[in-house]
């Protein structure tokens, strides 16, 4: 069983396939197995790494409490353990915050970060205000309706049930991740790191609006923007073909200049 040591905490991860590395960082209801539709689709072309943050899946969950500020170090521990030097980190929702911070901690190991359905905790007053307004609307909906479309819930009751069951394997909860979003990196710090950033969002995301994501892209020169039509917040689960195509395209595009250099 592959384990990485993150300051004395055992972090479970898996590596599949070969080629340029893509490391997925799950959100508050996920863990390494949530990426089953990505692993099988992408492993022929890429090395696909999935990880359980502490308190999730098979990683150490024995601590009395969890601190979201430790999660970026869990990602870094896997990068160090596998000696990856050109990773694209792909975060889902709040997992994007951990992904961005891990990339800034180890820019020599991370070429790019994809912020999936998230602003990555970027410390910017306008973006924080926009995200807060989106969140105020989202909380009016049942949790499942924020994450998956109603049509998917009706037509794929089996996958909706499995999606909900995924979170039952975790000890940590959303409230354990919230402080990860404090004191986020500035736009200047991101630019100075040399790490490329892409915003990946769904047109029907009920948690973070296209308008907010587009504004973040505008404020971060050199960033990339991928808006997938008709896709919800949990696009990786509901619309895996479109999600996987976008991730593969970003992996090829974002690293092309570095590979050619």
C-alpha positions as CSV (number, residue, x, y, z in Angstrom):
1,X,0.0,0.0,0.0
2,X,1.7,3.3,-1.1
3,X,2.1,5.7,1.7
4,X,3.8,9.1,2.0
5,X,4.9,10.7,5.2
6,X,3.5,14.2,5.8
7,X,5.2,15.4,9.0
8,X,4.5,12.1,10.7
9,X,1.1,11.5,9.2
10,X,0.6,8.6,6.8
11,X,-1.0,9.7,3.5
12,X,-2.4,7.1,1.2
13,X,-2.1,7.6,-2.6
14,X,-2.2,5.6,-5.8
15,X,-0.4,6.0,-9.1
16,X,-1.7,4.6,-12.4
17,X,-0.4,4.6,-15.9
18,X,2.6,6.4,-17.4
19,X,3.4,9.7,-19.0
20,X,3.2,13.3,-17.8
21,X,1.8,13.4,-14.3
22,X,-1.6,14.6,-13.2
23,X,-2.4,14.6,-9.5
24,X,-6.0,14.9,-8.4
25,X,-6.9,16.5,-5.1
26,X,-10.5,15.6,-3.9
27,X,-13.0,17.9,-2.3
28,X,-14.8,17.7,1.0
29,X,-16.9,14.6,0.1
30,X,-14.3,12.7,-1.8
31,X,-11.2,10.6,-1.6
32,X,-8.9,8.7,-4.0
33,X,-11.6,6.4,-5.3
34,X,-13.9,9.3,-6.4
35,X,-11.6,9.7,-9.4
36,X,-12.4,6.2,-10.9
37,X,-13.8,7.7,-14.1
38,X,-10.7,9.9,-14.5
39,X,-8.1,7.1,-13.8
40,X,-9.5,4.7,-16.4
41,X,-9.8,7.4,-19.1
42,X,-6.5,9.1,-18.6
43,X,-4.0,6.4,-17.5
44,X,-3.1,5.4,-21.1
45,X,-1.6,8.8,-21.8
46,X,-0.7,10.2,-18.4
47,X,0.5,9.1,-15.0
48,X,-2.6,9.6,-12.9
49,X,-2.0,10.1,-9.1
50,X,-4.8,10.1,-6.6
51,X,-4.4,11.0,-3.0
52,X,-6.4,10.9,0.3
53,X,-5.9,14.0,2.4
54,X,-5.5,13.3,6.1
55,X,-8.9,12.3,7.6
56,X,-10.1,11.0,4.2
57,X,-10.2,7.6,2.7
58,X,-7.3,5.4,3.7
59,X,-5.0,8.2,5.1
60,X,-4.4,8.6,8.8
61,X,-7.6,9.7,10.5
62,X,-6.7,9.0,14.1
63,X,-5.9,12.6,15.1
64,X,-8.4,14.3,17.5
65,X,-9.0,17.2,15.1
66,X,-8.0,18.2,11.6
67,X,-6.4,21.5,10.4
68,X,-7.0,22.4,6.8
69,X,-3.7,24.2,6.8
70,X,-2.0,20.8,6.8
71,X,-3.6,19.6,3.6
72,X,-1.2,21.2,1.2
73,X,1.7,19.4,2.9
74,X,-0.1,16.1,2.3
75,X,0.0,16.8,-1.4
76,X,3.6,17.8,-1.2
77,X,4.5,14.6,0.6
78,X,3.2,12.6,-2.3
79,X,5.0,14.7,-4.8
80,X,8.2,14.2,-2.9
81,X,7.6,10.5,-2.3
82,X,7.2,9.9,-6.0
83,X,9.9,12.4,-7.0
84,X,7.6,14.1,-9.5
85,X,9.1,17.2,-11.1
86,X,6.5,18.3,-13.6
87,X,3.0,17.7,-12.2
88,X,-0.3,19.2,-13.0
89,X,-2.3,19.4,-9.9
90,X,-6.1,19.2,-10.4
91,X,-8.3,20.2,-7.5
92,X,-12.0,19.7,-7.0
93,X,-13.8,22.5,-5.2
94,X,-12.1,23.2,-1.9
95,X,-9.4,20.6,-2.8
96,X,-8.3,23.3,-5.3
97,X,-7.2,25.4,-2.4
98,X,-4.9,22.7,-1.2
99,X,-3.7,22.1,-4.7
100,X,-2.8,25.8,-5.3
101,X,-1.0,26.1,-2.0
102,X,0.9,22.9,-2.7
103,X,2.0,24.2,-6.1
104,X,3.3,27.4,-4.5
105,X,5.2,25.4,-1.9
106,X,6.9,23.2,-4.5
107,X,7.0,25.1,-7.8
108,X,10.0,22.9,-8.7
109,X,7.7,19.9,-8.7
110,X,4.5,21.5,-10.1
111,X,4.2,23.1,-13.5
112,X,0.6,23.9,-13.4
113,X,-2.5,23.9,-11.1
114,X,-6.1,23.5,-12.3
115,X,-8.6,25.1,-10.0
116,X,-11.7,23.0,-10.5
117,X,-14.9,24.8,-9.5
118,X,-12.9,27.0,-7.2
119,X,-10.9,30.2,-6.9
120,X,-8.2,28.4,-5.0
121,X,-8.5,30.6,-2.0
122,X,-6.8,33.5,-3.8
123,X,-6.5,36.5,-1.5
124,X,-8.2,39.3,-3.4
125,X,-11.0,41.5,-2.0
126,X,-13.2,41.6,-5.2
127,X,-13.0,37.8,-5.7
128,X,-13.8,37.1,-2.1
129,X,-16.9,39.3,-2.4
130,X,-18.0,37.7,-5.6
131,X,-17.5,34.2,-4.1
132,X,-19.4,35.1,-1.0
133,X,-22.4,36.3,-3.0
134,X,-22.4,33.0,-5.0
135,X,-22.2,31.0,-1.8
136,X,-25.1,33.0,-0.3
137,X,-27.3,31.8,-3.2
138,X,-25.9,28.2,-3.1
139,X,-26.8,27.6,0.5
140,X,-30.5,28.1,-0.3
141,X,-30.4,24.8,-2.2
142,X,-30.2,21.3,-0.8
143,X,-26.6,20.1,-0.8
144,X,-27.1,17.5,-3.5
145,X,-28.7,20.1,-5.8
146,X,-25.6,22.2,-5.4
147,X,-23.4,19.4,-6.7
148,X,-25.4,17.5,-9.3
149,X,-28.2,18.6,-11.7
150,X,-31.7,17.5,-11.0
151,X,-31.9,15.7,-14.3
152,X,-28.9,13.6,-13.5
153,X,-30.3,12.7,-10.1
154,X,-33.5,11.5,-11.8
155,X,-31.9,9.6,-14.6
156,X,-28.9,8.2,-12.7
157,X,-30.2,7.4,-9.3
158,X,-27.5,4.7,-9.0
159,X,-24.6,7.0,-9.5
160,X,-26.3,9.7,-7.4
161,X,-26.5,7.2,-4.5
162,X,-22.9,6.1,-5.0
163,X,-21.8,9.8,-5.0
164,X,-23.5,10.3,-1.7
165,X,-22.0,7.2,-0.2
166,X,-18.4,8.3,-1.1
167,X,-18.4,10.7,1.8
168,X,-19.2,8.1,4.4
169,X,-15.7,6.7,4.2
170,X,-14.2,9.9,5.5
171,X,-13.7,11.1,9.1
172,X,-12.9,14.7,8.3
173,X,-15.8,17.0,7.4
174,X,-16.3,20.2,5.5
175,X,-15.8,22.3,8.6
176,X,-12.3,20.8,9.0
177,X,-11.3,22.3,5.6
178,X,-12.8,25.8,6.0
179,X,-9.7,27.4,7.5
180,X,-7.7,26.3,4.5
181,X,-9.3,29.2,2.7
182,X,-7.8,31.9,5.0
183,X,-4.8,34.0,4.2
184,X,-4.8,32.9,0.6
185,X,-2.0,33.7,-1.8
186,X,-2.1,37.0,-3.7
187,X,-2.2,37.3,-7.4
188,X,1.4,38.7,-7.3
189,X,2.6,35.6,-5.3
190,X,1.0,33.3,-7.9
191,X,2.6,35.1,-10.8
192,X,6.0,35.2,-9.1
193,X,5.9,31.4,-8.6
194,X,6.0,30.6,-12.3
195,X,3.2,28.0,-11.8
196,X,0.6,28.2,-14.5
197,X,-3.0,28.4,-13.4
198,X,-6.2,27.3,-15.1
199,X,-9.8,27.8,-14.0
200,X,-12.0,24.9,-14.9
201,X,-15.7,25.4,-14.3
202,X,-19.1,24.1,-15.3
203,X,-21.7,26.4,-16.9
204,X,-24.4,25.1,-14.5
205,X,-22.2,25.2,-11.3
206,X,-24.6,26.2,-8.5
207,X,-21.8,26.9,-6.1
208,X,-19.5,29.2,-8.1
209,X,-20.8,31.2,-11.0
210,X,-19.2,31.5,-14.4
211,X,-19.2,35.3,-13.9
212,X,-17.0,34.9,-10.8
213,X,-14.6,32.5,-12.4
214,X,-14.3,34.6,-15.5
215,X,-13.4,37.6,-13.3
216,X,-10.7,35.6,-11.5
217,X,-9.3,34.7,-14.9
218,X,-9.3,38.3,-16.0
219,X,-7.4,39.4,-12.8
220,X,-4.7,36.7,-13.2
221,X,-2.8,37.5,-16.4
222,X,-1.5,34.4,-18.2
223,X,-4.2,32.1,-16.6
224,X,-6.3,29.8,-18.7
225,X,-10.1,29.5,-18.6
226,X,-12.2,26.4,-19.4
227,X,-16.0,26.7,-19.1
228,X,-17.7,23.4,-19.9
229,X,-21.3,23.8,-21.2
230,X,-24.2,22.2,-19.2
231,X,-21.8,20.9,-16.5
232,X,-22.5,21.1,-12.7
233,X,-20.2,21.6,-9.7
234,X,-19.3,17.9,-9.6
235,X,-18.6,17.7,-13.3
236,X,-15.9,15.1,-12.8
237,X,-18.7,12.7,-11.6
238,X,-21.7,13.7,-13.7
239,X,-20.0,14.6,-17.0
240,X,-16.7,12.6,-16.9
241,X,-16.2,12.6,-20.7
242,X,-16.3,16.4,-21.0
243,X,-14.3,16.8,-17.8
244,X,-11.6,14.3,-18.8
245,X,-11.3,15.9,-22.2
246,X,-10.8,19.3,-20.6
247,X,-8.2,18.0,-18.1
248,X,-6.2,16.2,-20.9
249,X,-6.3,19.3,-23.0
250,X,-5.0,21.4,-20.2
251,X,-2.2,19.0,-19.4
252,X,-1.0,19.1,-23.0
253,X,-1.5,22.9,-23.3
254,X,-0.2,24.2,-20.0
255,X,3.0,22.3,-20.0
256,X,3.9,22.7,-23.7
257,X,6.1,25.8,-23.3
258,X,8.1,24.2,-20.4
259,X,8.6,20.9,-22.3
260,X,9.8,22.7,-25.4
261,X,12.2,24.9,-23.4
